[in-house]
């Protein structure tokens, strides 16, 4: 098997486009093993989790991608376009964040 993270990320993108999501995740996992500090791989995998409606996994990967981006690229803006996210993906993430915050506020409300 190739030891090139770009190969696995590209293969994952192709599998994602074919809606072969589980295979795409495996490719992104390999890319992450080879380049654990590359935020693109986490963002790519988050797209698949989003398509599978696995919002916690998607948000976790997006958070990791964002933190890596901040660590290695001090300047810059985290946007959907930059990460290849569609408007649908961004709306999904925003809805998940709103639900998470709503659940958090209910759980930890002052009494």
VMD Tcl script that draws the C-alpha trace (Angstrom):
set ca {
  {0.00 0.00 0.00}
  {1.21 3.55 -0.70}
  {2.64 5.53 2.18}
  {1.41 8.85 0.85}
  {-1.28 10.76 2.73}
  {-2.31 12.70 -0.39}
  {-3.04 9.41 -2.14}
  {-5.35 8.30 0.66}
  {-7.06 11.69 0.89}
  {-7.68 11.73 -2.88}
  {-8.94 8.16 -2.84}
  {-11.21 9.07 0.08}
  {-12.58 12.01 -1.91}
  {-13.36 9.71 -4.83}
  {-15.07 7.17 -2.57}
  {-17.01 9.98 -0.89}
  {-18.25 11.17 -4.30}
  {-19.37 7.59 -5.00}
  {-21.17 7.53 -1.62}
  {-18.99 4.67 -0.42}
  {-18.71 6.34 2.95}
  {-17.22 3.56 5.09}
  {-14.42 3.01 2.58}
  {-13.82 6.76 2.43}
  {-13.48 6.91 6.23}
  {-10.85 4.16 6.11}
  {-8.87 6.15 3.54}
  {-9.04 9.31 5.62}
  {-7.98 7.29 8.68}
  {-4.87 6.18 6.76}
  {-4.15 9.77 5.68}
  {-4.44 10.89 9.32}
  {-2.06 8.13 10.45}
  {0.51 9.33 7.92}
  {-0.03 13.07 8.48}
  {-1.66 13.56 11.88}
  {-1.02 17.31 11.82}
  {-2.74 18.01 8.51}
  {-6.14 19.60 9.18}
  {-7.39 18.80 5.67}
  {-7.64 15.08 6.45}
  {-9.81 15.72 9.51}
  {-12.03 18.07 7.54}
  {-12.40 15.54 4.75}
  {-13.42 12.84 7.21}
  {-15.85 15.26 8.88}
  {-17.63 15.62 5.53}
  {-18.26 11.88 5.47}
  {-19.48 11.85 9.07}
  {-21.78 14.72 8.16}
  {-23.23 12.70 5.27}
  {-23.78 9.78 7.66}
  {-25.51 12.15 10.12}
  {-22.88 11.37 12.75}
  {-22.79 14.91 14.05}
  {-20.60 14.32 17.10}
  {-17.88 12.68 15.02}
  {-18.16 15.42 12.37}
  {-17.90 18.19 14.96}
  {-15.00 16.44 16.68}
  {-13.05 16.24 13.42}
  {-13.86 19.84 12.51}
  {-12.69 20.94 15.95}
  {-9.44 19.02 15.50}
  {-8.97 20.54 12.04}
  {-9.60 24.02 13.40}
  {-7.17 23.54 16.30}
  {-4.47 22.22 13.97}
  {-5.02 25.13 11.62}
  {-4.66 27.57 14.49}
  {-1.48 25.86 15.67}
  {0.24 25.72 12.31}
  {-1.24 28.76 10.57}
  {-1.61 31.55 13.07}
  {-3.33 33.87 10.62}
  {-6.28 32.91 8.51}
  {-9.98 32.42 8.70}
  {-11.82 29.16 9.18}
  {-14.56 29.14 6.57}
  {-16.66 26.57 4.84}
  {-15.18 27.45 1.44}
  {-11.66 26.98 2.71}
  {-12.45 23.44 3.83}
  {-14.62 22.45 0.89}
  {-17.83 22.47 2.90}
  {-21.10 23.11 1.15}
  {-23.80 25.39 2.50}
  {-25.71 22.24 3.50}
  {-22.67 21.04 5.51}
  {-22.32 24.40 7.23}
  {-26.04 24.52 8.10}
  {-25.82 20.99 9.50}
  {-22.85 21.96 11.68}
  {-24.54 25.15 12.87}
  {-27.71 23.23 13.77}
  {-25.67 20.63 15.66}
  {-23.85 23.37 17.56}
  {-27.12 25.07 18.48}
  {-28.57 21.78 19.75}
  {-25.41 21.06 21.73}
  {-25.49 24.49 23.35}
  {-29.20 24.15 24.11}
  {-28.66 20.75 25.75}
  {-25.66 22.09 27.65}
  {-27.61 25.05 29.00}
  {-30.46 22.77 30.15}
  {-28.09 20.38 31.87}
  {-26.01 23.01 33.64}
  {-28.64 25.65 34.29}
  {-28.39 27.45 37.61}
  {-31.20 26.40 39.90}
}
mol new
graphics top color blue
foreach p $ca { graphics top sphere $p radius 0.5 }
foreach p [lrange $ca 0 end-1] q [lrange $ca 1 end] { graphics top cylinder $p $q radius 0.2 }
display resetview
